[in-house]
Amino acid sequence: QVHLVESGGGLVQPGGSLSLSCAANRAISSIDIMGWYRQAPGKQREAVATITSVGFQNYAESVKGRFTISRDIAKNTVSLQMARLTPEDTAVYYCPAYYGGWNWGNGTQVTVSS
């Protein structure tokens, strides 16, 4: 099992940037897949970006070119750099990790509003 803690959410104006971080309680190099999902009010949870244990990255079409997922193996963290944010990016952002099954953090709220 993996314990995950997300941080970095907050309020940002449209066009702004924000960086999220996810800390894991075990070596992320041993975790098959980590990533970021989000859930907006009234909508289903959707994948935003994922990264595998060998560093392969995948992005949702809606965030390609704006969001970047990265990992720091020494710190056991996975980050999501978000740029050119729009109100449609408003959601609770979750950091899941697949390690024998999906493990989820409690999420961090991102609100894009003027």
C-alpha positions in Angstrom: 0.0 0.0 0.0 1.1 3.6 -0.7 0.2 6.6 1.3 0.0 9.8 -0.8 -0.3 13.4 0.2 -1.0 16.1 -2.3 -0.2 19.8 -1.8 0.1 23.0 -3.7 -3.5 23.7 -4.6 -5.1 27.1 -4.3 -6.7 30.0 -6.1 -5.2 31.3 -9.3 -6.3 33.7 -12.0 -7.0 32.6 -15.5 -3.8 32.4 -17.5 -1.8 31.8 -14.4 0.4 28.9 -13.2 0.4 26.5 -10.3 2.5 23.6 -9.2 1.2 20.6 -7.4 3.2 18.1 -5.5 2.5 14.5 -4.3 4.6 12.9 -1.6 4.7 9.1 -1.3 5.6 7.1 1.7 7.7 4.6 -0.3 10.2 4.6 -3.1 8.4 5.8 -6.2 10.8 4.0 -8.4 9.1 0.8 -7.2 5.6 2.1 -8.2 4.3 1.0 -11.6 2.3 4.1 -12.4 1.8 7.5 -10.7 -0.2 10.4 -12.0 -2.7 13.1 -11.5 -6.4 12.9 -11.9 -9.0 15.6 -11.3 -12.7 15.8 -10.5 -14.7 18.9 -11.2 -18.1 19.5 -9.5 -20.8 17.3 -11.1 -18.3 15.6 -13.4 -16.5 12.2 -13.3 -12.9 11.9 -12.2 -10.6 12.1 -15.2 -7.0 11.4 -15.9 -4.8 14.4 -16.4 -1.3 13.0 -16.6 0.5 9.8 -15.7 4.1 8.7 -15.5 5.4 5.1 -15.4 8.3 3.7 -13.4 10.5 4.1 -16.5 9.4 7.7 -17.0 7.0 7.3 -19.8 4.5 10.2 -19.7 0.9 10.5 -21.0 -1.3 13.5 -21.0 -5.0 14.2 -21.5 -5.6 16.1 -24.7 -7.0 19.1 -22.8 -3.8 19.7 -20.9 -1.1 18.8 -23.5 1.3 21.7 -23.9 0.1 23.3 -20.7 0.8 20.7 -18.0 4.0 18.8 -17.2 4.3 15.9 -14.9 7.7 15.1 -13.4 9.1 13.0 -10.5 11.9 13.3 -8.0 13.0 9.8 -7.2 15.3 11.0 -4.4 12.4 12.8 -2.7 9.7 10.3 -3.6 7.5 13.0 -5.1 5.6 13.5 -8.3 4.8 17.0 -9.4 2.4 18.6 -11.8 3.4 22.0 -13.3 0.3 23.7 -14.7 0.4 26.8 -17.0 -2.1 28.9 -18.9 -4.8 27.7 -16.5 -8.5 28.3 -17.4 -11.6 28.1 -15.3 -12.2 24.6 -16.9 -9.2 23.4 -15.0 -11.0 24.0 -11.7 -11.2 20.7 -9.8 -10.0 18.6 -7.0 -6.7 17.1 -8.1 -5.7 13.7 -6.9 -2.5 11.8 -7.1 -3.0 8.1 -7.6 -0.3 5.4 -7.5 -0.7 1.9 -8.9 1.2 -0.6 -6.6 -0.7 -3.9 -6.4 -3.8 -1.8 -6.9 -4.8 1.8 -7.0 -3.9 4.0 -4.1 -5.3 7.5 -3.8 -4.5 10.7 -1.8 -7.2 13.0 -0.4 -6.8 15.6 -3.1 -6.0 19.2 -3.3 -8.4 21.9 -4.6 -7.4 24.0 -7.6 -9.6 27.0 -8.4 -9.1 29.1 -11.5 -11.1 32.3 -11.2 -10.7 36.0 -11.5 
